[in-house]
Amino acid sequence: MDPGYAAWEAAIGILDPAPPEKPQLSRPDELALESPATLAAHLWKGYRRRAHTDLIAQSIKGLDEGEYDRLLVITPPQVGKTLTAVIWAGFWWLCLHPDNRIIIISYGDQLAVKRGRAIRALVEEHGARYGLHLDRSNHSAHDWSLLSGGGCLSVGIGSGITGNNGDIVFIDDPHKNRQESESAVMRGHVHDAYGPDMMSRLAPGAPIVLVQTRWHDDDLAGRRIREEKRLEEGGSWKVVHLPALCVDPASDALGRAYGAPLPHPKIEEHDVSRALLHWERMRAGQPPRDWASLYQGDPKPSEGALLTWALLRARRCFELGNCAQPKRIGVAVDPSGGGRDVAGIIGGFLGENDQLYFTHDRSGVMASDMWARKACELAAEIDADCFVVEKNFGGDMAMFMLRTAWTELRRENPDRYSIFCPRIIVVTSKKGKYLRAEPIAQQWIEAKVWTAQYLPDAESEWAVWQAGSKESPGRIDAMVHLANEFLPMPESGTAEVADMLGLGQVDLTARLSPGDMGLIR
């Protein structure tokens, strides 16, 4: 082909122009690639290096060197963690790997795009000296590419990244605020977004950087540490935890003395007294819970948590062969208040050893017809002999909804659903949720209650829900109903036992026989 003709074709877009060759780096530019912080200080006079930003940058470097592939950075707000661990780290990564695709995920599209746009601005200003050139045919704010094949996709939690592959993922502030982090539903969206949708898009060995201020014990950082463990525990996560004030000199990543302050980018590093004054003022202006979570990176439930994570882990019996044989199987339902709260739908069985095993959790925010249908589907799946349902919301309507759903499902699939609906046991709760749950928590402590399958959301409610919380613990309520029905009662008068468990008089006429025959047991 004539060289002039080829050049003309490239000019009008018939052929993609070849990416420019990677330039020969000057010695200072080459040395600046030592870490994201070094690169930032080399290219931008406004970047203020501190001991903690250098530590974060070195931890990012560990990902590139293959020391680990999961990094969690926990710091207080406004100390430069995003600037170092996401924006400059993203640009630094592309300088080293110009053919890599970056994915940035935040609690919302707007915030994620802001991070991606900041990296693109660095490419536009400084990229040429490192061989990075934007592909002008694909340079939207949320998804831009380089001529070398790399680029950046920026999305909010739940937006989905299907069809886009990533060589490194930066998750920055996955939870928007306290309100959303307190919601089991909203936390569930975040945990789900981390799951198969994201993981299936990662290249083999692709690193994940999670950068966040802590809000809740079961936020994304908390659950990842619990489920995948820290490196020193034989797990996956390198954790850089930098509290505002040092609480443990033996493990402090910066080697600080007890009570020593974290450096701040807007305070000279040698001015320790001013940094300490800054953090003490922040502590004085915060509720203790916010200080512990946001600034110390240690979200703890308020006093009165029902069960600890350690106890819940100790009461797992995932090998059903090690569990007792069932002698009663049931599905407990705590209907939601008009579909606003989580409807608790829990399956389990009473073993021949008179211990209770929870096996299924189909809870969620849903309308009445949906929770009734899901409860019936679970009952058929586990061959339950009864439902235990609270009647506080809607009175006898809960019983009607279950029977209606069963009839409809039998019409759809008569082979799976018997003509006889499982017996419906209706209970009325008299005392508050916490007082009702306390006796069952004690049964858990005494090894009379177990989880026979992995039920992370149910365990989370028992570990972090607090008395007085505005969030309704539908899973706890349903599990309490099943435990009250299945576990052997103390040797005592019926009224005394019901009062102790926080129940009103059990409606014996609601203990219906199978089907719609109106028989009373």
N, C-alpha and C positions, 0 to 999 in steps of 0.2 A: 504494500500500500504506500502511496506517495506520502512522505512525512508532512507536507503542507496540508494535504487533504485530511489526514488524521488529526492534525491540530485544529482544523476547522470543525470537524465533527465533535471533538472534545469541547470546543468553545460553545457550540449550540446545544450541548447536552446529549448528543447521540451516544457518545462514549463517556464513561465516568473518567475524569482526570485521575491520573495516578497520584497517590498521596505524596507530599513532599518528603524527601529523604530526611531522616533524623539528623539534626545538626550536630556538629562537634561541640560538645559542651566546654565552656570555659572552666577553669579550675574552681573558681568560687561557686559557679552554678552547680558543678558536680558535687562539691562538698555539701552544698545546701540540701541535697537529697538524703542526707543522713537520717532525718526524721521530719514529720510534718511541722514541728515547732521550729526546727532549724530552717526549713524552707520559708515558713511564714516570716521569721525574723529577717531573712535575707532579702525578701521581696517587698516587705511592707514595714515601713518605719513605725507605723502605729501599733504593730503587734507587741504586746508586753509579755515577755516570757516570765514565768514564775516556776517554782519548784514543782507545783502540781501539774502545770501544763506540759512541762518537760516529761514528767512521769507518764501522763496520758499519751503523749506523742511516742515515747519509747514502747508503750504497750501496743500502740497501733503498728509499730515497726515489727513487734513480735509476731503479728499476724502474717506479715509479708515473709518473714523468715521461717514460717511453718512451725513455730513453737506451740501454737494452739490455733483453733479456728473459731473460737467464741470469746468475745470480749465484752464485759459489762462495766460501764463507767458510771459511778454513782457519786454525785457531788451536790452541794447546795445550788440554788439558782444563781445565775449571773456571775459565774466565776470563770467563764471562758471554755466550758466543756464542749459546747456545740461548735464554737469557732475552731477549736483545735481538733476535736475528735470526729467532726463531720465535714465541715467546709474545707479547712486546709488539708485534712486527711484525705478527703475525696480528690482534691486537686493533686496532692502528692502521689496518690495511688495511680492516677492516670498518667502522671509523668513517668512512673516506673512501668506501667502496664497500659500503654496507649490503645491496645485492642480490647481492653476490659470494659464491660458494661456495669455501671453502678446503679443500684436501686436505693432510693431514699424513701423511707416510710415514716410518717408522723401522724398525729391524731387527726389531722385534717389535710385536705388537698392543698389548701392555701399555704400552710406552714411548710409542707414538704416541697412545694414549688419554690418557695422563698429560699430554701436551702439549696436546691438544685440550680436556681438562678445565680446564687452567689458563687457556686463553683464554676458556672459558665462564664461569669464575669472575670474570674481569675484566668480561665483559659484564654479569653479574648485579650486580656492585658498582658499576661506573662507566658501564655502557652507556646508561642512561636519559638522561644529560646529553648524549649524542651521538645520541640517537634509536634506540638498539639495544634491542630487546625480544625475549626468547626466546619461541619458539613452544612453548607447553607441551604441545601435542599431538605434538611430535616433538623430544624432548630427551634421547635416550639418550646414554650416555657417549661412544660412538664416532661418533655421527651426530646432530648437533643442528642446529636451524634457527632463523632469526630471522623475525619477522613481516614484515620487509621483503624476505624472499626469500632472503637469504644464509644462511650457516651453515658448518659444519665437519664434515668426514669424516676420521676417524683410522684408519689401517690399517697393519699390518705388511707388510714386504717379502714379496711373493708372495701376499698375501691377495686381491689383485685389487680393482679399483675399477670393474668393468664395471657399467654402468647408472648411474654417478654422474659428473656433469660437474664440472669444476673451472675456476675463473677464476684461481687461483694455487695452486702446489704448493710445499710446504715439505718437503724431504727432510732429515731430521735423523738423523745417525749411522746410515747404512745398513748398516754392518758392526759386528757385536756385539763382536768381540774379535780378538786376534791369531790364534787358532786358526782361526776362520772365515775371516778375511781371507787366510790362507795357503792355504786350500783352493780349488783351481781350480773345484771343483763349487759351493761356496758363493758364490764370487765370480760364477760364472755365473748363479746364481739372482738375484743383485742386478742384474747387467747386464740380464738378461732382464726383470726387473720394471720397469726404466726404459724398456724398449722399447715395442712397439706397444700393449700393454695400457694403459700410462699415457698415452702420447702421444696415443692416439686419443680420450682422454676430455677433453683440454684444449680450452678455448675458443680461437678464433684469437688469436694473440699473447699467450696466457696466460704469465705469468712463472713461472720455476722458480728456487727458492732451494735450493741444496745446501749444507748446513752439516755439516762433519765434521772429526774428527781423523783425520789420515792414518794408515794402517796398512801399506799395500802399494803398490808402484809401479803395480799394475794394479787398484787399488780403483776405486770409482765415480768419484771425482774424477780419478784418473790417466787413466782411459780417456776420460772426457769431454774433458779438456784435449787429449789426443792426437788424438781423432777430430774434435772440433768447434773446437778452437783457442781461444786467447785473443783478446780484442778487438783488442789491439795487433798480432796476427798476421793480422788480417782475419777472425777467427772470431767465435764467439757469446758466449763467456764472459767476464764481468767477474770477475776473480779478486782477492779480498782475502786476501792471504797474510801472516800475522802470526806469524813465528817467535818463540819465547821469547827468544832473543838475536839481535840483528841480525847478519846475515852479509854484507849488501851495502848500504852507505849510499846508493849511487846509485839503488837501486830500492826502498828501504824505504818502505812506505806511510806510516809515521809520521815519516819524516825522521830516524831515529835514527842515532847514530854506531855504528861497528863494535863489536859486543859489548854494546851497550846493551840493558837488559832491557825486556820487555813489561810494561806496568802490570798490576796485579792488583786486582780489586775489593775485596779484603780488606786491601790495603796502600795507605796514603795515596799519592796520585799524586806528591807531591814527594819521597817517601822512596825515592829511586832505589837507594840502597845496600841497603836492606832487600829491595827487589824483586830486585836482582841476587843477593843471598845466597839468596833463595828458589829462584831458577832454578838456581843453582849446586848447591844441595843436591839438587834434583831430578835434575840431570845426574849427580851422584855416585852416586845410588841407582838409576840405570837402566843396562841394557845399552846399549852404543853404538848398536845398531840401533834400539832403542825411543826413545832420545833423538832420533835423527835423524828418525824418522818421526812419533812422537806429539807431540814438543815443538818440533821445527824444521820440521815439515811437509814433510820432504824424504826420503821413503822410498827408500832405495837398496839394491839387492841387496848382499849380502856379497861380498867379493872372490871372483872366479872366475866371474862371469857369462859365459855362452857367447857371446852376441851383444848388441850394443847396439840400441836402438830405431832410431837413425839408420841403422845398417847394414841393418836389416830393411826399413825404408822404402825405402832405396836399391835393394834387391833385389826390388822389386815389378815385375811385368810383367803388368799387368791387361789390356792390349790383346793378346788372343791372336794377332792378326794380326802383332804385332811379335815374337812368339816363334817359335822354330824349329818345323818340322813334326815330329810324333811319329814315332819309329821303334820305341819300346817303351812300352807302357802297363801300369801295374801298380797293385795295391792292397797296401799293407803293413799288417800287423796285429801289434799288441803286445797279446796277451790280458791281461785283468785278472786279478789274483790272487783267484780265487773271487768276482769281482764286487764287490770292495771298492774297487779303484782304477779310474782311468780306463783303459778299453780304447782303445788307439790304433788308429784306422782312417783311413789316409791314402791318397789317390789321387794319381797323378802320372805324368809321362811323361819319357822321355829323348828329347831333340830330336836332329835330324840334326847339330846342332853339338856333340853330346856334352855338353850341359848339361842339368841336371835341373830340371824345373818341377813344383812341387807345386800341385795343382788343387782337391783336395777334402779336407775334414776331417769325418768322421762319428763322431768319437770321443765317448766318454761313459762314465759308470758304468752297466754293464749286465751281465746274466748271460751265460754262455757261448753259449747258444742264440741270444741276441739279437745279440751282436757278430758271430757267424758269419753270421747272416742279413743284417745291415747291410753287412758286407763283401761278401757276394755281390751284394746289390742294387747297391752302388756299382760292382762289377766289370762288371755287365751295363750299367749306365748309361754308363760311359766306355769300354766295349768293351776291357777289360783282357785282356792275354794271360797274366798270371800273378798269383798271390798270393805275397807274401813274408811268412812268419809265423815268429815266435819260438816255440820249443818248450820253453823253460825251465819254463813253467807247464803242467803236464799232459802233458809229453812229446808223443807222437804224437797225443794227444787233440785238439790244435788242428787238425791235418790232417783228422782224422775229422769234427770239427764242421763244417769248411768244406764238405767233400764231402757231408755229410748235409744241410746247409742248401741247397746248390745243387740236390740231388735233389728236395727238398721244394718249392723255388721253381719248378723246372721242371714239377713235377706241377701246381702252381697256374697257371702261365702258360707253356706250352710254346713259344709264339711268341717270348717275350722271352728265355728261357733255353735256350741250346743244349744238345744232348745231351752236348757235351764241356765239362766244367768246366775253367776256366783252370788252367794248370800251377801246382802248389803247390811252392814252394821253401821248405824249412824250414831255419832257421839256429839255432845255439846261441850265445848270448852268453857270453863267458868273463870279460871284464873288467867293471869297474864302469860304471855308466851315464855318468858324466862322462867317463871315459877313452874310451868308445866314441863319445861325441858330439863330442869335441874335433876329430878329423880332419874330420868333416863340417862343423863350424863353420868350419874353415879353408877348405874348398871354397866355403862361402858367401862368405867374405871375398874369395876369388879370383874371384868372379862366375861360378862354375860351378853354383850353386844359386839358384833363383828361386821366388817365389810368383806363380803365374799367376792367382790369385783372392785375394780378401780373406779371410784366415784369421786372425782376431784372436786366437783362443785358442791356436792353434799358435805364432804370433809371441810371444805373452805367455810361453809356456813357455820359449822360447829366450832371452828377454830377462831373465827373473826367476828361473828355477829355479837352485838352487844345489847343488853337491856336498854330500852329507851330509843333504840335506833328507829328511824322512820322507815327503814327497809324491812319489809315483811319476809321472814325466813320460811318460805313455803316448804322447802325440803325438810328443815328441822321439824316443822309442825307435822308433816306427813309421817316422818319417822317416829315421832312421839306417839302419834295415833296408833301406828302398827305395834310399837313396843308395848303400849298400854293394853292392847288387845291380846297380844301373844305371850308376853312374859308372865310367868307364874306370879300371882299376886301374893303379898305378905299375908300371913295368917292374921286377919283382923276383920272387923265388921265392914260390910260393903260400903256404908256411908263414909266411914273413916278412910277407907282406901281411896274412894273416889275423891274425897276432899284433898287427900295428900297429893294425888296426881293432878289436881286442878281440873277435874271433870265435874260437870253437872250430872244429874241423874241420866244414866244411859237409857235411851228409849228402846225398851225391849221389843216393842212392836215393830221397830225398824229392822230387827234381825230377821229378815225375810228369808223364806226358803227359796230355792232356785225357781227361776221362771216368774211368771206373772200370775201365779195361782192364788196369791193372797194368803198363803198359809203362814202361821206365826210359830216360831220355835220358842 
